[in-house]
Amino acid sequence: MSGWNTIQEVRKIEKQVISLGFKFGSPKHAGNWMDPGHHDMVSLVPADECLPVYSRDAEIFTGTLAQVRTWLQGVEWSRNYDAMHKLSNDDKRMAAEQKERNRQLMRTLKEGKRVEGVVE
């Protein structure tokens, strides 16, 4: 059983996961299934409407919570470093993501596929 500090740590990590456009998922491939530690693995997948260049079922990262924490720190560091050099910021990132969503929508419409919520 986990204690209160563990619960607080998971909540803190989940808050960071959400802020970066991810959500937790169950790993499809978590290593050796005979290893009892494989149950401690989680995956990060794109949250709905976030990170549009990835498919919704893409596992961006899989590891333990400790590994997720370290990986998220790397993502944060990279974003901060790019911002210091004025290569990217939240506004540029959001604009690029919206451009990708628009591109995907146009491709879907051109291919004649049905779009959810659109009445023909």
N, C-alpha and C positions, 0 to 999 in steps of 0.2 A: 504494500500500500504506500502511496506517495504522501508526503507531508505538505503542509501549507506552503513552504518555500518552493517546493517543486511546482505546485499549482501556480504560484505567482510567476515563476520563471517561464512556464509554458504560456501563460497569458501575455507576458512581455514579448516573448518570441512571436506569438501569433499576431500581436499588434504590429510588429515590424514586418512580418510576412504580408499582412493586409496592406500596409502603407506602401509596399513595393509592388503591389499588383498581383500577388500570389494568393493561393489558399493551400491548406494542407490536403494531401490526398494519400490514399493507400498505395504503396509502391507495387508496381506490376512485377518488377524484377528486383528483389531485395537480397540477392546473393544466395548463399547456400541455405536451402530450406531445412536442412538437417541441423543447422546451427541455431541453438535456442535464442541467440541474440538477434536473429532476423526480425523478430517481433518488435524490436525497438526502432525499426526504420520507419521513416515517413518520407513522403515525396512532396515537392512543391510544384504545383501546376498553376497555369494562368487563371486568375479569377475571371469571372464573367465580365465581359466588356474591357478587360485589361490585357495588355501585352498582345495586341492583335496579330503580330507576325508569327505567333505560335498557335498551333491547333489547341483546342480546348482540352485535349487529353494528353498533351505533351508533358512529360515529366522533366522539368527543367533541372531539378536537383533531387537526389535521393540520398539520405543518410540518417544518422541519429540526430536527436535534437541538438547535441553539442556540435556536431558537424554542420547542421543547419545554421546555428548561431554564428559560427565562424564564417561560413559562406556568405551569410547576409551582411556581416561586417565588411567583407570584401566588396560586395555590391555597393554598399554605402560609401566605402572609401573611393571606389571607382567613380561614382557619381559626383562626389565632392571634388575629386581631383579634376574631372572634366569641367566642373563649374568654375574652379579656380582659374582654369585656362580659357574660360569662356567658350569652350567647345560645345557645351550643352547645359541646359538647365531644365527645370520642370516645365516651363512654357514651351520650349522647343520640343521636348519629349512628347508632351501632350499633342502638339500640333502635328508631329510626325505620326503619332499613333492614329490620330483622326484621319490623316491623309491615307494611311493604310486601310482603315475601316472603309473609307469611301471607295478606295480601289477595289477592295473585296466585294463591296456591294455592287459596283458597276460590273464587275466580272460576272457575278451571280445573275444580274439582270440581263446581261448580254447573252449568257448561256441559256436563258429562258427558264431557269429553275424557279420554283415557287419560293417566295420569301415569306417567312412567318409573319403574320399580322397584316399582310397585304391582301386585300380582297380583289379578286379579278372580276 
